[in-house]
C-alpha cells in the first residue's frame, strides 16, 4: 500500500503515561500531500474505577469520567478497532508532541492489554514522526512565510493553539483531540507549502540509520530540541561525544567545555543530574535517541541572520570543538557518568512485582517469543477462559496483569472470588499511601480548585462531576 500519514491526538486523565489513562483518541488519515483519506476517528475510552483522574487535566479537556463510561469503549475493544481500522501498511503515525507524550500512553495501553508495545509503529512498513520538532526547526532555520507566536511574557512559543491563531488557521475547541488533529494537519500543510525541502528532509529523519549517519559524522550538526532554551529557538550546534543506549550523547557547542574537562566521573555525573537550582553548573550534554525522529541537519548554519537569531557564534563553536577534540578522555568520562546515572535511576525505580505496581513496569524488559504467543492467546480468549492462562507466561509481569486485564475489560465475567480480588486491588490502589492515598489527594485538589473565584460556570460543573465521580469509586468498606 502507498504510504499515508495518520495524525492522532489523545486527551488523558493526567500527564503520566504510567499512571494516567487515555480518555479520548482522535485521528485522521491523509495522503502524502496531506489530503484527507476516509473519515476521522473520534473515540472515548472508558475510565476504570481503579484510576483517579487529575482534576486539572479534566478542567483542561472538559471530558469527565462519566462521559467516558457512558459513551466510551473498553481498552481491549479500542485496541481491536485500532488494529482493524487504523494500523495499515505504510502508515506514518504523527501528531504534535506525540513521540514524547501520546506514543508513551499508547505503549502503556498496549502493555496493559497484552499487545507488543512497540510493533504498531514499526512493523508492516509503519513508522512514526512528530510535527513539534519540525515546527521548532522551521522557526529556527527557515521562518519565512509563516507567522511565529510569542507568549504573554514575550518569549517565543510554539504551542499549537498560538501557532494556529497567528496564522489564522481553524482551531476551535483547543484540547479536544479531534480539533487538535485538524489543527496539526493545517500546520503541516503550512510548513510543507512554505518550506517543502526542510519538511521532506525532516520526514526522512524517521529512519534511525540516517539519523545516526548525521550524528556520528566527523562534523557538528544543527539540532532542534525542547531541551534547549526557547530564547535560542530550541536550536543549537551539537557534536557527537559517545554512544548511549539507543542513540548518542551530544555536546552543545555554544558552551565552553573548559569548566568540565578536568572533572572526574563523579563530578560529571553530578553536573549531569537534573536540578531546579538555576545556579548549578550543568554539563551541556544531551542524550539523542536515534528512533525519536530528531530534528537535525548536517553541518552548522553559516548565514549571519540565522546565527544572530539563534545567538550562535561560529568562532566560539570552532574553539569549543577544538577543545573537545584535544581532550579525548572527556567523552569516555561523560559516557561513564551517563551509564552510572542510568543505573542509579534503575535502582531507585526498581519496584516489587505485585498488582499495585505492575502497570508501571513496561520498561523492565522485552517479552520473548513464548510470552508473545501467550499474549495472543489472551487477546483471542473468551472472558471466562482468561483465568486458565496465567500459567502460560514466563514473565511475572504478565501473570500479574492478567486479573487486572479481565477486571477492567470484562467486569461482568468476574467470578465472586475474582470480584473480591478486584475490589481489594481498587481499595489498596485508591487508599494506600500518605494522606489517604490517591483518592484523598484527589478530593483535596478538588477543594483547592473550587475555592478559586475565577472559575467559569463550565469549570464549576466539571468540578461537581468530578466530586460525584470520586464519591462513586470510594471503596464500599469505608
ABEGO torsion letter per residue (X at the ends): XBBBBBBBBBBBABABAAABBBABBBBBBBBAAGBBBEBBBBBBBBBBAABBBBAAAAAAAGBBAAAAAAABBBAAAAAAAAAAAABBBGBBBBBBGAAAAAAAAAAAAAAAAGBBAAAAAABGGBBBBBAAAAAAAAAAABABGBBBBBBAAGBBBABAAAAAAAAGBBBBGBGBAAAAAAAAAAAAAAAAAABAAAAAAAAAAABAAAAAAAAABABBBBBBBAABBAAAGGBBBBBBABBBBGEBBBBBAABBAAAAAABBAAAAAAAABBBABAABBBBBBBBBBAAAGBBBBBEBBABAAAAAAAGBBAAAAAAAAAAAAABAAAAAAAAAAAAAAAAAAAAAABBBBBAAAAAAAAAAEBBBAAAAAAAAAAAABBAAAAAAAAAABABAAAAAAAAAAAAAABAAABBAAAAAAAAAAAAAAAABEBGGEAAAAAAAAAAAAAABAABBAAAAAAAAAAAAAAAAABBAAX
